[in-house]
C-alpha cells in the first residue's frame, strides 16, 4: 500500500487581503513637511517628498512609513509648472534613490504646478501652488508650509 503525503496549504492568502485595506491618512487638519523640508505628497503610495533644490531643480523622493527613502522602481513622475499659456514641462532622471529634474524651474517665485505620478495603474495628479517665499507662520517655504496661516 502506498501512502501519499499531502502538503497542507495554509490560510495565509486570507491575511494578505486584509493588509491591503490599510487606510489612507488624508487628514487635512494635520500637515507634515517632508524629512528634508519639502512638500509631503500623500495622495500616492508610497508617499513622496517634493523638494526644490538650491539650483532650482525639483527632487522627488519616495518615502516609507518611517520617512526613509525608498527606490522608485518603475514609477515615473512629471511636473508641469508655470502659466497655463506657457507651461514648463519637467522630466526626471534617477539620482540615487531620488528622481531629479533635468530642467530647472521657470523664473519667478510663485506659480501653479501639477505633479503626475505614474506607477502601474492610472496616473495620480497633485495640483498645488509652487510658492518659494518664506512662510511667515512656520519654518518652511510656502509650498511646503505646515501651518494654517492666512494666504
Ligand atoms: Zn506655514
Boltz pocket constraint, residues with backbone or C-beta under 6 A from the ligand:
constraints:
  - pocket:
      binder: B
      contacts: [[A, 135], [A, 136], [A, 137], [A, 138], [A, 139], [A, 140], [A, 141], [A, 145], [A, 146], [A, 147], [A, 148], [A, 149]]
      max_distance: 6.0
